[in-house]
Amino acid sequence: MQNKTILISGGVTGIGAATALEFLEHDWQVSVFSNVKENNEEFLRLAKSQGLAGGLLVLDADITKEKDLKKVVAETKKKFKTIDVLFNNAGMGYFTEADKVDVKKFDQMMEVNVIGMADLTKQIIPIIRSKSKAR
């Protein structure tokens, strides 16, 4: 079977990390990124300790910054040649009573959970679309 590549935003903790490890165990190439360098380093150590780092790319990037997303896509394609699947997993929560909402925190949540994911999806669709046209 030809190696497949998955890109996972927020792929170094929680569900994203568990998903990344599962795909690595099934011989997929996995690219993950987060804007928390310590979490990235810890996930890389974990993957290495399980013998799963061979097909892994861990990048420092912020999903709210278009230039970071372009770097993630470019570095993933450089290492793995393509991207077959996108798992938009990055997210954050902000919960409070409606009359106590801090609009700046709410804006940040929207930037991560909606705008950043839409931007990343927009960059990945042409890659996946080109693969289906090539068949």
C-alpha positions as CSV (number, residue, x, y, z in Angstrom):
1,M,0.0,0.0,0.0
2,Q,1.2,3.5,-0.9
3,N,1.9,5.6,2.2
4,K,-0.9,8.0,3.0
5,T,-0.3,11.4,4.7
6,I,-2.6,13.0,7.3
7,L,-2.2,16.6,8.6
8,I,-3.6,17.1,12.0
9,S,-4.1,20.6,13.5
10,G,-3.7,20.6,17.3
11,G,-2.3,17.1,16.9
12,V,0.0,17.0,19.9
13,T,-2.4,16.7,22.8
14,G,-5.7,15.0,23.6
15,I,-7.8,13.6,20.7
16,G,-5.3,14.9,18.1
17,A,-2.4,13.2,19.7
18,A,-4.3,9.9,20.1
19,T,-5.3,10.1,16.5
20,A,-1.8,10.9,15.3
21,L,-0.4,7.9,17.2
22,E,-3.1,5.6,15.8
23,F,-2.3,6.6,12.2
24,L,1.4,6.2,12.9
25,E,0.8,2.7,14.2
26,H,-0.9,1.9,10.9
27,D,2.1,3.2,8.9
28,W,0.6,6.5,7.8
29,Q,2.8,9.6,7.5
30,V,1.6,12.1,10.0
31,S,2.2,15.9,10.2
32,V,1.0,17.7,13.3
33,F,1.3,21.2,14.6
34,S,0.6,23.3,17.6
35,N,1.6,26.8,18.8
36,V,2.7,25.4,22.1
37,K,6.4,24.4,21.7
38,E,6.5,22.4,24.9
39,N,3.6,20.3,23.8
40,N,5.2,19.7,20.5
41,E,8.4,18.6,22.1
42,E,6.6,16.3,24.6
43,F,4.6,14.6,21.8
44,L,7.7,14.0,19.7
45,R,9.4,12.4,22.8
46,L,6.3,10.2,23.2
47,A,6.3,9.1,19.6
48,K,10.0,8.4,19.8
49,S,9.5,6.3,22.9
50,Q,6.9,4.2,21.1
51,G,9.1,3.8,18.0
52,L,6.7,5.8,15.9
53,A,8.6,9.0,15.0
54,G,9.9,7.7,11.6
55,G,6.8,8.9,9.7
56,L,6.2,11.9,11.9
57,L,6.6,15.7,11.3
58,V,6.0,18.0,14.2
59,L,5.8,21.7,13.5
60,D,5.5,24.9,15.6
61,A,2.6,26.9,14.0
62,D,-0.3,29.0,15.0
63,I,-3.6,28.2,13.2
64,T,-4.6,31.9,13.4
65,K,-1.6,33.0,11.3
66,E,-1.9,32.4,7.5
67,K,1.8,32.5,7.0
68,D,2.2,29.7,9.6
69,L,-0.4,27.6,7.9
70,K,1.3,28.1,4.5
71,K,4.6,26.9,6.2
72,V,2.8,23.8,7.6
73,V,1.4,22.9,4.2
74,A,4.7,23.5,2.4
75,E,6.8,21.6,5.0
76,T,4.4,18.7,5.0
77,K,4.4,18.5,1.2
78,K,8.2,18.8,1.2
79,K,8.7,15.9,3.6
80,F,5.8,13.6,2.5
81,K,5.1,14.8,-1.1
82,T,1.4,15.2,-0.6
83,I,-1.5,15.5,1.9
84,D,-4.3,12.9,1.6
85,V,-6.4,13.8,4.7
86,L,-6.9,16.8,6.9
87,F,-8.1,16.4,10.5
88,N,-9.0,19.9,11.7
89,N,-8.7,19.3,15.4
90,A,-7.3,22.5,16.8
91,G,-9.7,24.3,19.0
92,M,-10.2,26.2,22.2
93,G,-13.1,26.9,24.5
94,Y,-14.3,30.0,26.3
95,F,-17.3,29.6,28.5
96,T,-19.0,32.2,30.7
97,E,-22.3,33.7,31.3
98,A,-23.6,35.8,28.3
99,D,-23.6,39.1,30.2
100,K,-19.9,38.5,31.2
101,V,-18.4,37.7,27.8
102,D,-15.0,39.1,27.2
103,V,-15.2,40.0,23.5
104,K,-11.4,39.7,23.0
105,K,-11.5,36.1,24.3
106,F,-14.5,35.3,22.2
107,D,-12.8,36.8,19.1
108,Q,-9.7,34.6,19.9
109,M,-11.9,31.5,20.1
110,M,-13.5,32.4,16.7
111,E,-10.1,32.9,15.2
112,V,-9.0,29.4,16.3
113,N,-12.2,27.4,15.9
114,V,-13.6,28.9,12.8
115,I,-11.3,31.3,10.8
116,G,-8.1,29.3,11.2
117,M,-9.7,26.0,10.4
118,A,-11.4,27.5,7.3
119,D,-8.1,29.0,6.2
120,L,-6.3,25.6,6.6
121,T,-9.1,23.8,4.7
122,K,-8.9,26.3,1.9
123,Q,-5.2,25.6,1.5
124,I,-5.7,21.8,1.6
125,I,-8.6,21.4,-0.8
126,P,-6.6,22.2,-4.0
127,I,-4.1,19.5,-3.0
128,I,-6.7,16.8,-2.5
129,R,-8.7,18.0,-5.5
130,S,-5.6,17.7,-7.8
131,K,-5.1,14.1,-6.7
132,S,-8.7,13.1,-7.7
133,K,-8.2,14.8,-11.1
134,A,-5.0,12.9,-11.7
135,R,-6.7,9.5,-11.4
